[in-house]
Amino acid sequence: MRRIILICLVSLFAFPFHTMAKVVKEEKNVYSFEMMEADLTRLQQTLPIEVHSIGKSEKGRDIWAVKLGKGKKSILLVGAHHGREWLTTHLLVKMLEQYGMAYEKGKQFGGYSTKLLDEISIWFIPMINPDGVSIQQGNLSCFSHYEKIVTWQRNNYSIDWSRWKANAKGIDLNRQYPAGWDEVKTDISKPFYQFYKGKKPFEAVEVQVLAKFTKHIEPLIAVSYHTSGREIFWHYHNKQEHMARDYELAKKTAELTGYKLSKPEKHAVGSGFTDWFITEFERPAMTVELSYLVEETNPPLSVFPEEWKRNRLVGMMLVKEAVSGIK
């Protein structure tokens, strides 16, 4: 009987899912995984960059990392840990393009010498959660009919995908890191569209890929871009001897962006990428939230010009700070 019910459900929802996916592909108000790949292919043909697939997502999509600069040491900028945060991908790809064009021509960018990239490179990972982004945009084309039903259940039986944060298995990637994972308390005990931390740290393949790559390049600074709230989080059990250094870097980022600088919480709960980075490498890291607060959805693409204006110099500023002596 259960099998018959599932077959009926699959038949019932197969057509709506297919139709919605087709509509989303025609939608102009998103920045998708496919659009990112097309942009990276185009930029690879015109700019002095290295483009690498550093692993695969749960559904087999490439996780792309792009290096700009000749420096053996680097900083790392990561976007789209969450499905509904694809605006961060758009920002990082534009940052890559604008910095790359200036670097190729030997020009300054916003008063910063791009020759600094000969000493410290920038690694961009524009979209660490490509499956989650695709789901959030209504593209479930890589799922079987049965998987569509399971995903629909994880979306609390709604076909409004705009609030989706998790990866394809219903795991919230930014609750997957070991720093503070045990202390994270949640009512979500199984795969869901948000907040499910998994059965153990590093369970999600996307997080495994990012952690392995981060350990490989050992960046001097890491930034994880999210949305929303226009706020910067920089503190998680930072050692006392690093407090002034890390605060000053966060303060400079806040001054550039006009974002609120979050006050350290005495009993902060971690499990995010930057929490892990701070404790693992004892180097500065920030979680930067783009856009005004939008609650459980993506910020509109119309906010992008404002967020680009606020963040356009962040990468080069961090490179200059790294050159100045962050070790």
N, C-alpha and C positions, 0 to 999 in steps of 0.2 A: 504493500500500500504506500509506504514512504517513497519508494522508487517511482511509482506512478504519479504521486503528487509533485515530485521534483521534475519529472518529464513535462508535466503540464505547466509548471511554473516557467521552465526553460522556454517552452513554446510560446507562452504568453508574453514574456519579456524580450525575446530575441529581436523582434521587429522594432520596438521602441529604442532599444539600445543601439541598434544598427543605424536607425534614422538619426538619432541624436549625435552619434559620432560623425556622420556625414555633415551635419549642420555645423559642428564645431570646426571642422577643417576649413569651412568657408568663412568663419568668423574672423573679423579683422582686429578685434579688440583683445587678443591674447598674444603671448609670445611663447611658442610651443617648442618642444624638443626638436621637431623637424626644422623649424625656422632657425634655431640655434645651430644645428648641424650645417645648414646651408650657409649661414654666415661664417662659420669657422672654415668651411671649404673655400669660400671666397677670400677670406683674409689670409689664408695659408698661401694663396697664389700671389699675393701682393705685398705681404709684410714679412719681416725677418723673425718669424715665430716658429716654435716647435709645437706640433699638435700630436698628442698621444692618447690612445685609449688605455686607461689604467685599470680597467676591469669592466665587468658587466653588471647590469641591474638584475633584479629578480626575474624579469621577463626578457632578459637578453639584450637590452639596449646598452650601447656603449656609454661609459662614464668618461668624459673627455677632460684632459688637463692640457693647458696651453702655457708654454714658457715664453716670456718676453725678456730679453736681455742676455748678456754673456756672463754675468756674475755666477760664480760657483755657489755662493750663498744666496739665499732667497727669502722672500716673504710669501705668504699663501693667502689667497682670497677665495672663499667658498660661497656658492649660492645655492638656493633652493633645497635646503634640507627638508622642507615641507612642500607638499604639492601645490598649495595655494600661494606659494611665495615665488612664482616665476618672474615677478618684476625684478627680483634680484639678479636673475640670469641675464635679463635684458641690460641691466646696469653694468654688469661685469663684462659683457661682450662689447658694449660701447666703450667702456674704459680701455679694454684691450685694443680696440680699433684706434681710438684717439691717441693713446700713448704710443702705439706701434707706428702710426704715421709720423708723429713727431720724432720718434727715435730713429726711424729710417732716414729722415732728412737732417738729423743732427740739430734739431730745433728744441727750444725750451717748450715746456708745457705749463702754462699758468705760473711762470716765474721759476719753475724747477728745471734744472738741467737734466735732459734725458740721458746724458752721459753717465749719470749715476747708475743706470741699468747695466753698465759694463762692470760694475762692482757688485751690485745686488740685483738679482733678477726678480721678476714677479711671476709666480705660478698662479694661474687662474683655473679654478674648477667651477664653471658657471652653473652646472646643474648636477648635484650629487643624487637627486631623487627623480630621474626622468620618468619612471613609471607613475609615481605619485602626481607629477605635473600633468601627465597625459590623462589620468583618471579625473583629476580636478577639472580638466577642460572638456570632459565628456567623451574622451577617446578611449574606448574599451576594446578596440579592434584586435589587440593581441591576446585577449582572453577567450577561452572556450565558453560555450553557453553556460556550462555549469559554474565556471569561475565568475561569470557575470552575476549569477544569482548569489553566489557567496559574497561577492563584493557589494552587491546591493544590500544584503543583510548587514554587512559591516558598516554601511552608510546609514544605518538605522532605518532601513526600508524606504529610502528616499532616492529618487532619480535626479535630485538636485545635487550635483557633485561639487558645487562651488566651495564647500567648506572642507573638502578632503585635504588632510595633512599627511597621512601615513604613506608607506610604500605599498607595493602591490600585495603584500601579505598582511597588511593592516598593522604594521609596526611603526610607531613614531620614531623616526631616525634620530631626532635630537633628544631622545630619552634612552639612548642605547649605549652610552659611554660609561665606563666603570667608575669615574670620579663621582661619588655620591649616589650611585645607582641603587644601592640597598636602601638608602634613606628615602627614596622617592615613594610617596604614598599616593595611591590612586584608586578610584572605584572601578577603573577599567581593568578587568582581569583576563580579557581575551581580545583577539584582533579586532580593531575598530578603526573608524575614520580618523581618530586622533587620540593621543594620550596613552595608548598601550605601549608599555616600556619593554615588552618582550619577556621571555622566560629567563634570559641572562644577557649581560652586556655583550656587545659585538655579535649578536645573533644575526642581525640583518646583513646581507651580503654587501650592500652599499656602504655600510659603516665599516665593515672589514676592509673594503677597498680603500676608503679614505684614511683609515688608521695606518694601514700598511704603507701607503704612499707618503703620508706625513712623516712617518718614522724614517722613510728612505731619504727624503730631502731635508729633514730637520730644519724647518724654516725658523728664522729669527723672530718673526711676528706672524700671527694668524688672525684673520678676521673672518667671521661667519656672518653673512648678510641674511637678514630675515625681514619680515613685515608682520606687524605694523606697530606704530606708536612713536616714531621719531625719538628713540631713546638708545643709549649706549650702555651696555653692561660689560664690565671689565674686571670684576673682582670675584675670585673664588679661591679661598685659602691661599692667596698669594703670600709668599714668604715675606717676613718683615723687611728684610734687606732689599727686596725688590719692589716694595710698596710705592715708594716715591717715583721710581722709574716708570712703573706701569700706570700710575695715576697721571703723570705728566703726559704720557702718550695718549691716554684716553681723553684728557682735557684738551689737547691740541686737536684731536679728532672732533670733539664736541664743538670747539670754536670754529672749525672749518664748516661743519654741517649745520650748525645751529640746533643740534639735537640736545635733549636733556641728558645729563650725565648721571647715571643711576648711582645712588648711595649704596655702599656695601651693606649687605644684610648680615647680621651676626650669625644667624642660623640658616644661611643660604643652602638650598637643596640643589644639587648639581645634576649630573648625567648628560649634560650637553657637550658638544664638541669643544667649545672654548674652555669649559671647566676641566675637561680631560687634558687639553693642551697645556693649560697653566700648570697643572700638577705634574704632568708627564715630563715637560721640557723646562719648567721653571723660567719660562719666557712670557712676554706679554701677549695677550689675546683679547679680542673684543667681539661681542655680539652686537651688531649694528642693525637697528630696526628702522626700515624705510617707511615713509608714508604716514599720514594721519591715521588714527585708529579706525579700523574697519571691522573689528570683531571677526566672526567666523566666515570669512570669504577672502578673495584676493582684492588688493587695491585696484582701482580702475586704471587702465593704461593712460588715461588723461593726466594722472599725477606724475607720470614719468619725467617730463621736462623739469619739474620742480625738484624732484629727487636727484636727477642728474646734475643740476646746478649746485645742489648742496654737496654732492659726493664726488664731483669730477676730479678734485685734487687729492683725495684721500690716499690713493695708491702711491702717488709720487711723494707725498709728504712722508708716508711710512718708509718708503725706500730711503729717503734722505735721513730719517731718524736711524734706520738700520746702519747706514753707512757711517753715521756719526758715532756708533759704538755699542749698539745693543749686541750682546754676546750670548 
